């Protein structure tokens, strides 16, 4: 009988990173003045999301439409590669990377489960030799539509993605790492839930 391995599930924004990677990516691709202007134009939507009146899915789609509708796959790929090299290393919690490496050393399966998109995190995940379950931007004929191809990977949807991919009973133990209420359901399925584990 093959011994079961452990599973480690990591949120990204605020857990592995000390900043929201979506905000960082929007500022990186468009500059802070354009980011601030677009956010101001959508103020009521984002304020409604902050106080719980607007769903995160709608808020994210509004931002994606504003910033990335009409972008080609090639343009996004170039931006992602530069973002991975220039920005991501500057927003990571060192303790989070240490913990990821600890899981690797112990032969655990590691999955990043995030509301952010592989459109800007995909290269970093590959470089780290990790798996990812994430929000996905819709791509039609090589062009981003500004819509999502699947539900926003937040809250209960994180658990849905995990359980669609694998059977938790196949693992000896489950570790989960998160930092806000959007991770509560993910933490609830873990044998070892860790909340804001890596903040200084």
C-alpha angles and dihedrals in degrees: 000000000000115000114243118244127220125255125221121196118193130189110212113206111071091356107062091011129046092218137045104268093207091058090044091050094048090051090046096051099038107021128247097275093055091044092052092046093050092046090050091051089054095040098127092051094050093042089051090052092049092055094042100254097109123052118243090235092062093044093051094047091050090054093045091051091049096049109025112021107126096019114140121234089244092054091050092047091053092048092048093051092051092044090051092052102037108030115020095064089056096055102047125112105234090214090056092054089048090054093048089052090048090055090048092051089053093051096247124156108246125201127178107217108192145159088220121090133255084228086084104014101042098091094047091051091051092048089052091047092236133137123240137208109185151141109291128212117224115250121193122182091341095309129106113236098198090244131106121251092205134019117288106276097236136113113348091002089069090060091044091055093048095048092045089055100043148002111251089209088069090070129076093220138350126226120193131186126195143147112205145027090280087070098048096100092047092051090048093064093053129097087210112034116185121193119196089342098160105042115118 
